[in-house]
Amino acid sequence: MKEQSKSPSEEKTHMLGISNNMDRLDATVVGFFKGKSDLFDEYMVAANEMRGTFKFMHTFDPEVAKSFKMETETVALFQPEIFWSPYENKTYALHKKSATYKEIIQFVKRNSVPLVGQRTKQNNFKFTDRPMIVVYYDVNYEHQYVKDTQFIRKKVLEVAKDFVGSNLKFVIANEEEFEEEIKALGFEDSGEDVNVGCFTEKQKFRMKVTDEFESEDLKQFVEDLRTGKVRPYMKSLPVPKKQEGPVKKIVANNYDEEVHRVKKDAVMFFYAPWCGHCKEFDPVYKKVKFDLPISMLL
């Protein structure tokens, strides 16, 4: 409640008041105004709508605007230095004096995602575009770990630079923070420092684990995704080496091959080994004889 009572944007009267208070891990939004104009009013509504997601500041001093090489009546977004790269802008500016708060919100959301940004539980709302490549490792931007974190990120950047403006997005994420995704992709026992997954709207894919993560590995994974060489990942029991009798055992990794790619009708019995009703029905199912032209029991 105390935070809600504060202004959603901090007023600054000096250039250092802005530069020294920018977020070092995420985008910062700054409004440069002549006074309490219509754009300022819309800006404050936008800042209030996005309260708690980004840092908002503003100034009415034209000299402060000039020090940032900005015109007055401008809303600017500044990317933190850790995400600067030669392949994208460090700063974005909205010069439309008649912009509405909705347009300002869209401007912030659109430009707050760097080419290779850090995805966290807190800022996950920004990363909605799919497909999305996620590189999991010990991402840590505390000062003593920045160099190691950037070392891997730069390898990702070497691939991502070829997809500027594409709908394919690249992010890095801390493997412990997204432990549930690591498990969902079957990486919990990979034993490697870097693991890579890809998420579409409905499916997930995993890159083959490598001893030493390199840009070329990621580049090949993206190409294999593009050409359909990577199958969607599903947790699966081992595919039976030999199928006996009229009833075939289906697991996740042979479902497509045995069901979707076969031009035959099929009846499938879904069961759980621990289910008493399933155990009771299993021998009955295996003895069933069908008069219908069904040639496969699963």
C-alpha positions in Angstrom: 0.0 0.0 0.0 2.9 2.3 0.8 4.3 1.9 -2.7 1.0 2.4 -4.3 0.7 5.8 -2.6 3.9 7.0 -4.2 4.1 8.7 -7.6 4.6 6.0 -10.3 7.4 8.2 -11.8 10.2 10.0 -10.0 10.9 13.6 -10.9 14.5 14.4 -11.4 16.1 17.9 -11.8 19.6 16.9 -12.8 21.2 14.6 -15.4 23.0 12.6 -12.7 19.7 12.1 -10.9 18.6 10.1 -13.9 21.8 8.4 -15.0 22.7 7.3 -11.4 19.3 5.8 -10.8 18.8 3.8 -14.0 18.0 0.1 -13.6 21.2 -1.9 -14.2 19.3 -5.1 -15.0 16.3 -3.9 -17.0 15.0 -1.1 -19.2 14.4 2.4 -17.7 11.8 4.8 -19.0 12.3 8.5 -18.8 9.9 11.3 -19.8 11.3 14.7 -20.9 8.7 17.4 -20.7 8.3 21.1 -21.0 5.8 21.1 -18.2 2.6 19.3 -17.2 1.5 18.8 -20.7 -1.1 16.3 -22.2 1.8 13.9 -23.0 2.9 14.1 -19.4 -0.5 13.3 -18.1 -0.7 10.2 -20.5 2.8 9.3 -19.4 1.8 9.2 -15.7 -1.2 7.0 -16.5 1.1 4.6 -18.4 3.6 4.6 -15.5 0.8 3.9 -13.1 -0.5 1.0 -15.3 3.0 -0.5 -15.4 3.9 0.2 -11.8 6.3 -2.4 -10.4 7.4 -3.6 -13.8 9.9 -0.9 -15.0 11.6 2.1 -13.4 9.9 5.4 -14.5 11.5 8.8 -14.1 10.7 12.3 -15.6 12.1 15.8 -15.8 10.8 19.2 -16.7 14.2 20.7 -17.2 15.2 21.2 -20.9 18.9 21.3 -20.0 18.6 17.7 -18.6 16.8 16.7 -21.9 19.6 18.3 -23.9 22.3 16.4 -21.8 20.7 13.1 -23.0 20.4 14.5 -26.6 16.6 14.4 -26.3 14.0 16.9 -27.3 11.3 17.9 -24.8 8.0 16.2 -25.0 9.7 12.8 -25.6 9.4 9.5 -23.9 12.6 7.5 -24.0 13.6 4.0 -23.1 17.1 3.1 -22.0 18.5 -0.4 -22.2 20.9 -1.3 -19.4 24.6 -1.5 -20.3 24.8 -5.3 -19.8 22.5 -5.8 -22.8 24.1 -3.4 -25.2 25.2 -4.9 -28.5 26.3 -3.6 -31.9 23.1 -5.1 -33.4 20.4 -3.0 -31.7 19.7 0.4 -30.3 20.7 1.3 -26.8 18.0 4.0 -26.6 14.5 4.3 -28.1 12.5 7.5 -28.3 8.8 8.2 -28.7 8.4 11.7 -30.2 4.6 11.7 -30.7 3.2 14.5 -28.6 -0.3 13.3 -28.9 0.6 9.7 -27.8 -2.0 8.1 -25.5 -1.1 6.1 -22.4 -1.9 2.9 -24.4 0.6 3.9 -27.1 3.2 4.6 -24.5 2.7 1.2 -22.9 3.0 -0.5 -26.3 6.2 1.5 -27.0 7.7 0.3 -23.7 6.7 -3.3 -24.1 7.9 -3.4 -27.7 11.4 -1.9 -27.0 12.1 -3.3 -23.5 13.1 -6.7 -24.8 16.8 -6.8 -26.0 18.1 -9.1 -28.7 19.3 -11.5 -26.0 17.8 -10.5 -22.6 17.5 -12.2 -19.3 14.2 -13.9 -18.6 13.2 -14.1 -15.0 10.0 -15.0 -13.1 9.5 -11.3 -12.4 9.9 -10.1 -16.0 8.4 -13.1 -17.7 5.4 -11.1 -18.8 7.7 -9.4 -21.4 8.7 -12.7 -23.1 5.4 -13.7 -24.7 6.6 -14.1 -28.4 7.0 -17.5 -29.8 9.0 -19.4 -30.9 11.5 -18.6 -28.1 15.0 -20.1 -27.7 15.9 -20.3 -24.0 19.6 -20.9 -23.0 19.7 -22.1 -19.4 22.8 -21.8 -17.2 24.1 -20.1 -14.1 22.9 -16.6 -15.1 24.0 -14.2 -12.4 24.5 -10.4 -12.9 26.0 -9.7 -9.5 29.2 -7.8 -10.1 31.6 -10.7 -9.5 29.8 -13.0 -11.9 29.0 -10.6 -14.8 32.0 -11.7 -16.9 31.1 -15.4 -16.8 27.4 -14.7 -17.5 28.3 -12.4 -20.5 30.7 -15.0 -21.8 27.8 -17.4 -22.6 25.4 -14.6 -23.6 27.9 -13.4 -26.2 27.9 -16.8 -27.8 24.1 -16.7 -28.0 24.3 -13.1 -29.4 26.4 -14.4 -32.3 23.5 -16.5 -33.5 20.7 -14.1 -32.5 22.2 -11.2 -34.6 21.1 -13.0 -37.7 17.5 -12.9 -36.5 17.0 -9.2 -35.8 13.4 -8.3 -36.6 12.5 -12.0 -36.8 9.7 -13.6 -34.8 12.3 -16.0 -33.3 13.4 -14.7 -29.9 16.5 -15.6 -27.8 16.7 -15.3 -24.0 19.0 -16.5 -21.3 17.6 -17.8 -18.0 18.9 -19.0 -14.7 18.7 -22.8 -14.5 17.7 -22.9 -10.8 15.1 -20.2 -11.2 13.4 -22.2 -14.0 14.0 -25.6 -12.5 10.5 -26.8 -13.5 11.3 -26.0 -17.2 14.7 -27.9 -16.9 12.8 -30.9 -15.6 10.1 -30.5 -18.3 12.8 -30.6 -21.0 14.5 -33.6 -19.3 17.7 -31.7 -18.5 17.8 -32.4 -14.8 20.5 -35.1 -15.2 22.3 -33.6 -18.2 25.4 -32.9 -16.2 26.3 -29.9 -18.4 26.6 -26.2 -17.5 24.5 -25.0 -20.5 21.2 -26.5 -21.8 19.0 -25.1 -24.5 15.3 -25.5 -25.2 12.8 -24.0 -27.6 9.2 -23.2 -26.9 6.5 -22.7 -29.5 2.8 -22.0 -28.7 2.0 -25.7 -28.1 5.3 -27.6 -28.2 8.8 -27.7 -26.7 12.1 -28.9 -28.2 15.5 -29.5 -26.7 18.9 -29.1 -28.2 21.2 -32.1 -28.0 23.5 -31.8 -24.9 27.1 -30.8 -25.8 30.2 -31.0 -23.7 31.1 -27.4 -24.4 28.4 -24.9 -25.6 29.4 -23.0 -28.7 27.6 -20.6 -31.1 27.9 -23.2 -33.9 25.9 -25.7 -31.8 23.1 -23.2 -31.3 23.2 -22.2 -34.9 22.8 -25.8 -36.0 19.9 -26.4 -33.6 18.1 -23.4 -35.0 18.6 -24.7 -38.5 17.4 -28.1 -37.6 14.3 -26.6 -36.0 13.7 -24.6 -39.2 14.0 -27.7 -41.4 11.9 -30.0 -39.1 14.8 -32.2 -38.1 14.1 -31.8 -34.4 11.1 -33.7 -33.0 9.0 -32.2 -30.2 10.2 -33.3 -26.8 7.9 -35.4 -24.5 8.9 -37.3 -21.5 8.7 -40.9 -22.4 9.3 -44.5 -21.3 11.8 -46.4 -23.5 10.4 -47.5 -26.8 9.9 -51.2 -26.7 12.6 -53.1 -28.6 10.1 -55.8 -29.6 6.3 -55.7 -29.9 4.5 -59.0 -29.2 0.9 -59.9 -29.8 -1.9 -57.9 -31.3 -1.6 -55.2 -28.6 1.2 -52.8 -29.1 2.8 -50.8 -26.3 2.7 -47.0 -27.0 5.0 -44.5 -25.3 5.5 -40.8 -26.0 8.5 -41.4 -28.3 6.7 -43.8 -30.7 3.1 -42.4 -30.5 3.5 -40.4 -33.7 5.1 -43.2 -35.6 2.6 -45.9 -34.5 -0.6 -43.8 -34.5 -0.5 -40.7 -36.6 1.7 -42.0 -39.4 -0.1 -45.3 -39.9 -3.2 -45.4 -42.1 -5.2 -47.7 -39.8 -7.9 -47.3 -37.2 -6.8 -47.8 -33.7 -8.3 -48.3 -30.2 -6.1 -47.0 -27.4 -6.2 -47.9 -23.7 -4.6 -45.3 -21.5 -3.5 -46.6 -18.2 -1.3 -46.0 -15.2 0.6 -48.9 -13.6 -0.5 -47.8 -10.1 -4.2 -47.7 -11.0 -6.2 -50.6 -9.6 -9.0 -50.3 -12.2 -6.4 -50.3 -15.0 -4.8 -53.5 -13.7 -8.2 -55.1 -13.5 -9.2 -54.1 -17.0 -5.8 -54.8 -18.7 -6.3 -58.6 -19.2 -9.8 -58.1 -20.4 -8.7 -55.5 -23.0 -6.0 -57.9 -24.3 -8.6 -60.6 -24.9 -11.2 -58.4 -26.6 -12.1 -59.4 -30.2 -13.5 -56.7 -32.5 -15.9 -57.3 -35.3 -15.1 -53.8 -36.6 -12.4 -53.4 -39.2 -9.9 -52.3 -36.7 -6.5 -53.9 -37.1 -4.6 -52.4 -34.2 -5.0 -52.4 -30.5 -2.8 -50.0 -28.5 
